[in-house]
Amino acid sequence: MERLDAAPGQFAYKMLVGRLVNADIALDKLKRKFKHDPRTMKRWADALKSNDPD
């Protein structure tokens, strides 16, 4: 279980959404829950897989 600030601008929030995308949760389900464009969520997920710290 993970608790975090639900503000969409928070880094931990973006990491959570990215991890869910990387866990193969359907993007349409995540879009309904988190209200973000699937391309944005995919970008966050790809950033977690990247070795680039930026």
Summary of the structure (lengths in Angstrom):
residues: 54
radius of gyration: 10.6
end to end distance: 26.6
largest distance: 29.4
contacts: 117
relative contact order: 0.18
helix: 59%
strand: 0%
